[in-house]
Amino acid sequence: MQNGTLTFPAGMEGTVSVFSSGDAARGVTLRGLLYEITDAELRCAMPLGVSNSFTGAAATVCVTDGTVYVLWQGDALPDGLEVRHGAD
């Protein structure tokens, strides 16, 4: 995801990881997960977003400058998954 927000619906379970796809992704905010961060910088050399956990609440992954890979457990896209691009 590049410069956008990914919103997971409430009820998600399992692990989610967020990685920078380049040297750095800036303005990364994780909400509704076990480990939350605000306006952080993720770097390839420092995998701050690895092995986080859903809490059952709705969760968001937001990046304002850069591209991140978001990986989670599951075979299919969950109902209610929402992706917004740009600064909404």
N, C-alpha and C positions, 0 to 999 in steps of 0.2 A: 504494500500500500504506500502510495506517495502523497505526502502533504494532505492528509485527510483523517477521517475518524471511522473506526470500525466498532459497531455496537452489537454486543451479544445479548440475547434475551435472558431474562431471569430463568433459573432452573438449570443452567449449564453446570456440568460436573467435570472433574478431571483436571488435566494440566494444560497450560497454555504458555508458550514461549514467544518472545519478541526479540528479533535480531536486526541489527543494522545491515543493510545490503551493501553499503559502501563504507568508506572510512568513518563517517559519523552521520547519525540522524539526531537532529536537535528538536527541542520542544516536545519531547516524548512524555505523555501523561498516561498513566494506567489507573483506572478507577473501577471499583467493584470487584477487585481481585484481592487475594490474600496479602500480597505485597504491592502497595500503591506507590507510585512516584509522580512527581509534578515537575513539568518543564525540564526534564533531564536530558542529558546527551548520552546516547548509546553509541559505543564504538565496537568495531569488530574484535579488538584486542581485550575488551572488557565486557563480557556477556551478562550485563546487569539484569536483563529481562528473561533469563533462562529459568525454566521449571517453576513458573508461578502457578497458582491454583485458582480455579473458579470458586466462588463462595456461595453460589445459588442466587445471588443478586444479579441484576443487569450489570454488564461490564463494558467498559469502553477502552479502546486503545486509540490514542491520538498522536499524530506527528505533524509538526508545523513546518519543518525544513529537512527534507530527506526522504529516504525510502526504507521501510522496514518489512521484514518477513514475519508474518504472524502464523504460528503453527499450533494446532490444538488437537486433542484426541477426538476421534469420531470418524465415522465412515462417510458422512454426508454433511452438507451445509445445514445448520439448524434453521428451523422456521423462525422468522423474525430477525434474522441477521441483517444488519443495515450498514451500508458503506456510503460515506459522504466524502467527496473530494473538495479540496480547497478549504479556505477559512470560513466555515459556516457559522 
